[in-house]
Amino acid sequence: MPYDKLRSFDYGKLAALLHVNEELGFIDIVNKHTDKKLIDGLSVGEYLLLDVIGKSHGVLSENGIEEWFKKSPLAFMWKFPHKLNCQNFLNQMNYVDLDTMKKIEDDLCRVLVGKGFTPSIMFVDESNWFTYANNYDDESELLHKGYNKKHRKDKNQICVSLAVNEDNIPFIHETYPGNVHDSEEFSGIVDKIINRLTELNICSEDLVLVFDKGNNSKDNIEKVTSKMSFVGSAKTNQAEELLDVPLSKYECLYKNSKGNKVFGYRTKHQFYGAEYTTVITYNEGTYKLQKSTYETNKSRIIDSLEDLQRRLESSKGKERNRSSVEREVAGIILKKYNSVIKYEIIDALEGKKKPQLKFWIDEENEKKCEKTFGKNVLFTDKQKWQTKKIVKTYNSKNLVEDDFKLLNDHLLVPVGPVYHHKDENIRVHVFLAMVGLLFYRYLGRSKCTVSL
């Protein structure tokens, strides 16, 4: 008896992303700014959208998109004569240079503002991704070694800065070299924010920029305050005397989502040559976590140092020199505990083949360290804001931190792994990840409905 073979498809996520494309006009915007001749097949905009959708379905490279496409409902919807091989995708990327990316982003942001997502607050943060790509003869501007958040100091990396608004909608990103410090890049992202706001006819003086202490410098603070307002954080050693204020002088501001009370002490303090409204915050939940983490790390470090001490005192084993012991100790003591856990290496006595190790806890510095637990130093030029608003605004920067977690998720809008070697392709790759992030955040924030 004849029968028809039936197949089922996962269509919900695909339908939602296609709907966002229609809402934002992504394909049309891309095609408007690329000069590809009209021929049979997919346009540049369709190629880029396909890349975004494919990555959101777990396809981690352009090589795998064709196989995914054949098994997806899109195979019934989009018909074209050519293959979806990696080279075809790379060819489409060539149509998208830095200027084209800017024009596409400007138009997308214009659509977002038209739909009510006008930014009044922007949260800025940076992250990085290591790659397996080499940088032969320093041909790449982007691929360099630097401080890597996954601790892969042996690999080249790329860095990305991202600015999102209070609705967690990404408005601006920048891909920059892996050996550039966040505070150096910060000035560039501020310029891009100002330029984008100008394109959107939004007054930058009405914007509040939120960023963490890693972006601080005198020049950066002066640049921000010359164009907009800000809420930032400072290192605790920049306001040590304020950490001595007893908790009885703090006021309870609110309860956070975890049920922990957030307290604040408001005053004025000098940072980078100017006086700002300053709030020292205290969270008991954070205090307990940081105290526990410290005690755990301290115990582990002491155990490791005692083990090294025993090995150096033993006559067994090979000869050790001072520098090898220095390296081992440096690997044991975490950098942030260098002021608390002190040590001395004593040269090997005559007839001995190993130096000796002494270490101790600097109790005064330990007390200073413990004073910082659960506390954060915030400063702002928004003098008329209530203390609660200052603190809640700063703590809302977890929006952009959560975005970077999403960009590390292989199931949604991953930046890594980065398989590209050429700077121009790396920039387009990151740009498409940001487009994917925009699609997801727009879906979550908009009130659109999808017809299946």
C-alpha positions in Angstrom: 0.0 0.0 0.0 1.6 3.4 -1.0 2.3 5.9 1.8 3.8 9.3 2.1 6.9 9.9 4.2 6.3 12.7 6.7 8.9 14.9 8.4 8.6 17.3 11.3 10.5 20.5 11.7 11.4 22.8 14.6 9.9 26.0 13.4 9.2 28.2 16.5 12.6 29.9 16.9 13.0 30.2 13.1 9.6 31.8 12.7 10.3 34.3 15.6 13.6 35.4 14.0 12.1 35.8 10.6 9.4 37.9 12.2 11.9 40.2 13.9 13.7 40.5 10.5 10.4 41.8 9.1 9.8 44.1 12.0 13.2 45.7 11.8 13.6 45.5 8.0 17.1 43.9 8.4 17.4 42.3 4.9 16.2 45.5 3.2 18.6 47.7 5.3 21.6 45.4 4.4 20.7 45.4 0.7 20.3 49.2 0.7 23.9 49.6 1.8 25.6 46.9 -0.3 26.3 47.2 -4.0 25.9 43.5 -5.1 24.4 43.2 -8.6 20.9 41.7 -8.8 21.3 38.1 -9.9 19.4 34.9 -9.2 20.0 33.6 -5.7 20.2 35.1 -2.2 21.0 38.7 -1.6 23.7 39.9 0.8 20.9 40.6 3.4 19.5 37.1 3.0 23.0 35.5 3.4 23.6 37.5 6.6 20.2 36.7 8.0 20.8 33.0 7.2 24.1 33.2 9.1 22.4 34.7 12.1 19.6 32.1 12.1 22.0 29.2 11.5 24.2 30.3 14.5 21.2 30.5 16.7 20.4 26.9 15.8 23.8 25.6 17.0 25.7 25.9 13.7 29.1 27.2 14.8 30.7 27.9 11.4 29.7 28.8 7.9 30.7 25.4 6.8 27.8 23.8 8.6 25.0 26.1 7.5 24.3 24.2 4.2 23.6 20.9 6.0 21.4 22.7 8.6 19.6 24.6 5.9 18.6 21.4 4.0 17.0 20.0 7.2 15.2 23.3 8.1 11.8 24.7 6.9 13.7 27.4 5.1 14.6 24.9 2.4 10.9 25.0 1.4 10.7 28.8 1.6 13.9 30.0 0.0 14.9 28.6 -3.5 18.1 29.4 -5.2 20.5 27.8 -7.7 23.8 27.9 -5.8 25.3 26.1 -2.9 25.6 27.5 0.6 29.3 26.7 1.0 31.8 28.6 3.1 33.3 30.5 0.2 29.9 31.9 -0.8 29.4 33.3 2.8 32.9 34.8 2.8 32.1 36.4 -0.6 29.1 38.1 1.0 31.1 39.3 4.0 33.3 41.2 1.5 30.4 43.5 0.8 30.3 44.6 4.5 33.2 46.8 5.4 33.4 49.1 8.5 31.5 51.9 6.9 28.8 49.6 5.7 28.4 48.1 9.1 28.0 51.6 10.6 25.3 52.5 8.1 23.4 49.3 8.8 23.6 49.8 12.5 22.5 53.4 12.2 19.4 52.4 10.3 18.6 49.5 12.7 18.9 51.9 15.6 16.7 54.4 13.8 14.0 51.8 13.5 14.4 50.9 17.2 14.0 54.5 18.3 10.9 54.7 16.1 9.5 51.8 18.0 10.1 53.4 21.4 13.5 52.1 22.4 15.2 55.5 22.7 18.1 55.3 25.1 18.3 57.5 28.2 20.8 55.2 29.9 23.6 53.2 28.3 25.6 50.4 30.0 29.1 49.7 28.6 31.2 46.7 29.2 34.0 44.8 27.4 34.9 41.1 27.0 37.3 39.0 24.9 37.4 35.7 23.0 40.5 33.6 22.4 41.1 32.1 18.9 43.3 29.4 17.5 44.3 31.7 14.6 48.0 32.8 14.3 49.1 36.3 13.5 52.0 35.7 11.1 54.2 38.7 10.7 51.7 40.8 12.7 49.5 41.1 9.6 46.4 41.2 11.8 45.5 44.3 13.7 43.0 42.4 15.9 44.7 39.1 16.7 47.0 39.6 19.7 47.7 38.1 23.1 46.4 39.8 26.1 44.6 39.3 29.4 42.1 36.6 28.6 38.9 36.0 30.7 39.2 32.2 30.1 42.8 32.3 31.2 44.1 31.4 27.7 47.1 33.7 27.7 48.8 31.4 25.2 46.3 32.2 22.5 45.6 35.3 20.3 42.4 37.0 21.2 39.9 39.6 20.0 38.2 42.1 22.3 34.7 43.5 22.0 33.0 46.4 23.7 29.2 46.7 23.8 26.7 49.4 24.8 23.1 48.5 25.5 20.2 50.8 26.6 18.0 50.4 29.7 15.8 48.0 27.7 18.9 45.7 27.2 18.8 46.5 23.4 22.3 46.6 21.9 23.0 50.0 20.2 26.7 50.0 19.6 29.6 47.6 19.6 33.3 47.7 18.7 35.7 45.0 17.8 39.3 45.9 18.8 42.8 44.4 19.2 43.3 41.7 21.8 46.3 43.6 23.4 44.4 46.8 24.0 43.3 47.5 27.6 39.7 48.2 28.2 40.4 51.7 29.5 42.2 52.5 26.3 39.3 51.3 24.1 36.7 53.1 26.3 37.4 56.5 24.7 36.6 55.0 21.3 33.3 53.5 22.4 32.3 56.9 23.9 33.0 58.6 20.6 30.8 56.0 18.8 28.0 56.5 21.3 28.1 60.3 20.7 28.2 59.9 16.9 25.3 57.4 17.0 23.2 59.7 19.2 23.9 62.5 16.8 22.8 60.4 13.8 19.6 59.6 15.8 19.0 63.3 16.7 19.3 62.5 20.4 21.1 65.0 22.7 24.0 63.3 24.3 23.8 65.6 27.4 20.5 63.8 28.3 22.3 60.4 28.4 23.6 58.7 31.5 26.6 56.3 30.8 27.1 53.4 33.3 30.5 51.6 33.4 32.7 49.8 35.9 36.1 50.7 37.4 38.1 48.9 34.6 37.4 51.8 32.3 38.5 54.6 34.7 41.2 57.1 33.9 41.3 60.9 34.4 41.1 61.4 30.6 38.1 59.0 30.3 36.1 60.6 33.1 36.8 64.1 31.8 35.7 63.0 28.3 32.5 61.5 29.5 31.5 64.5 31.7 32.1 66.9 28.8 29.4 65.2 26.7 27.0 63.4 29.1 26.4 62.2 32.7 27.6 59.0 34.3 27.4 56.5 37.1 30.6 54.6 37.7 32.5 52.6 40.3 36.0 53.2 41.8 38.6 51.1 43.3 38.2 50.7 47.1 41.8 52.0 47.7 40.6 55.3 46.1 38.3 55.9 49.1 39.8 53.9 51.9 38.7 56.3 54.7 35.1 55.8 53.6 35.3 52.1 54.2 35.8 52.9 57.9 32.3 54.4 58.2 30.3 52.1 60.5 27.3 50.2 59.0 25.0 52.0 61.5 25.4 55.1 59.3 24.2 53.3 56.2 20.6 53.5 55.1 18.7 50.5 53.7 17.9 51.3 50.1 16.0 48.3 48.8 16.0 44.5 48.5 17.5 43.0 45.4 16.1 40.1 43.4 17.8 37.6 45.7 16.1 39.0 48.8 19.3 40.6 50.1 19.1 44.1 51.6 21.3 46.7 49.8 22.6 49.5 52.0 24.2 52.8 51.1 26.2 55.6 52.7 26.1 58.9 50.7 28.8 61.6 50.8 31.1 63.7 48.5 34.6 62.5 47.5 37.4 63.5 45.2 38.1 61.3 42.2 40.5 62.2 39.3 40.8 65.8 40.4 37.1 66.5 40.8 34.4 66.1 43.5 31.5 63.8 42.9 28.5 62.5 44.7 29.7 59.2 46.2 27.8 56.2 47.6 29.4 53.3 49.4 27.1 50.3 49.1 26.9 47.3 51.3 25.3 43.9 50.5 25.4 41.3 53.3 24.9 38.5 50.8 27.9 39.7 48.8 29.9 40.1 52.1 29.3 36.4 53.0 30.2 35.2 49.6 33.4 37.2 49.3 34.4 36.3 52.9 33.8 32.6 52.2 35.7 32.8 48.9 38.6 34.6 50.6 38.9 32.0 53.4 38.8 29.2 50.9 41.5 30.7 48.7 43.6 31.6 51.8 43.4 28.1 53.1 44.4 26.6 49.7 47.3 29.1 49.3 48.6 28.3 52.8 48.4 24.6 52.2 50.3 24.9 48.9 52.9 27.1 50.5 53.4 24.7 53.4 53.8 21.8 50.9 56.4 23.8 49.0 58.1 24.7 52.3 58.3 21.0 53.2 59.7 20.1 49.8 62.4 22.8 50.1 63.4 21.6 53.6 63.7 18.0 52.4 67.1 16.8 51.3 65.4 14.7 48.7 64.7 15.8 45.1 66.6 17.8 42.6 68.5 21.1 43.2 66.4 24.3 43.1 67.5 27.8 42.4 65.9 31.0 43.7 64.2 32.0 40.5 62.4 28.6 40.2 61.0 29.0 43.7 60.0 32.6 42.9 58.0 31.4 39.9 56.3 28.6 41.9 55.3 31.0 44.8 54.0 33.5 42.3 51.8 30.8 40.8 50.4 29.9 44.2 49.6 33.3 45.6 46.7 34.9 43.7 47.6 38.4 42.5 44.9 40.1 44.5 46.2 38.5 47.8 49.8 39.7 47.3 49.4 42.4 49.9 48.0 40.0 52.5 50.2 36.9 52.1 53.8 37.9 52.3 56.9 35.7 51.8 60.6 35.7 51.8 63.0 33.3 50.0 66.3 32.6 51.8 69.3 31.6 49.7 70.5 28.0 50.1 72.9 27.6 52.9 76.4 26.2 52.2 76.2 22.5 51.5 72.4 22.7 50.8 70.9 22.5 47.3 67.6 24.3 47.9 66.7 27.8 49.1 64.2 28.1 52.0 60.8 29.7 52.2 59.2 31.8 54.9 55.7 33.2 54.6 53.2 35.0 56.9 49.9 36.8 56.9 50.1 40.6 57.0 47.3 41.2 59.6 46.9 44.9 58.9 46.5 44.4 55.2 44.1 41.5 55.8 41.9 43.8 57.9 41.9 46.4 55.0 41.0 43.6 52.6 38.1 42.4 54.8 36.7 46.0 55.0 36.1 45.8 51.3 33.9 42.7 51.4 30.3 43.3 50.4 31.1 46.9 49.5 31.3 48.9 46.3 32.4 52.5 45.8 30.1 54.4 43.3 30.5 57.9 42.1 28.4 60.1 39.8 27.8 63.6 38.6 24.0 63.2 39.0 23.9 65.1 42.2 20.1 65.5 42.3 19.4 61.8 41.9 18.2 59.9 45.0 20.7 57.4 46.5 18.5 54.5 45.6 18.3 55.5 42.0 22.1 55.9 41.8 22.7 52.4 43.2 19.9 50.7 41.2 21.1 52.3 38.0 24.7 51.1 38.5 23.6 47.6 39.6 21.5 47.4 36.4 24.8 47.1 34.4 24.3 43.3 34.8 22.2 43.8 31.7 25.3 44.1 29.5 27.1 41.5 31.6 24.3 39.0 30.9 24.6 39.9 27.2 28.2 38.7 27.2 27.1 35.5 28.8 24.6 35.1 26.0 27.3 35.8 23.5 29.3 32.9 25.0 26.3 30.5 24.6 26.8 28.2 21.7 23.1 27.6 21.5 22.0 31.2 20.9 24.2 34.0 19.5 27.8 32.9 20.0 30.8 35.0 19.2 33.2 32.0 19.8 34.7 30.0 18.5 36.2 32.5 16.0 37.4 30.5 13.0 38.3 33.5 10.8 41.8 34.7 10.3 41.3 38.0 8.4 40.4 41.1 10.3 37.6 42.1 8.0 35.9 38.7 8.3 36.3 38.7 12.1 34.6 42.1 12.3 31.7 40.9 10.2 31.5 37.7 12.3 31.2 39.7 15.5 28.7 42.1 13.8 26.4 39.2 13.0 26.6 37.9 16.6 25.5 41.4 17.7 22.6 41.3 15.2 21.6 37.9 16.6 21.7 39.4 20.1 19.6 42.4 18.9 17.0 40.0 17.5 16.7 38.1 20.8 16.5 41.1 23.0 14.0 42.7 20.6 11.9 39.6 20.8 12.0 39.7 24.6 11.1 43.4 24.9 8.7 44.0 22.0 5.0 43.2 22.1 5.0 41.6 18.6 3.2 38.4 18.0 4.3 35.7 15.5 1.8 34.1 13.1 2.7 30.5 12.5 
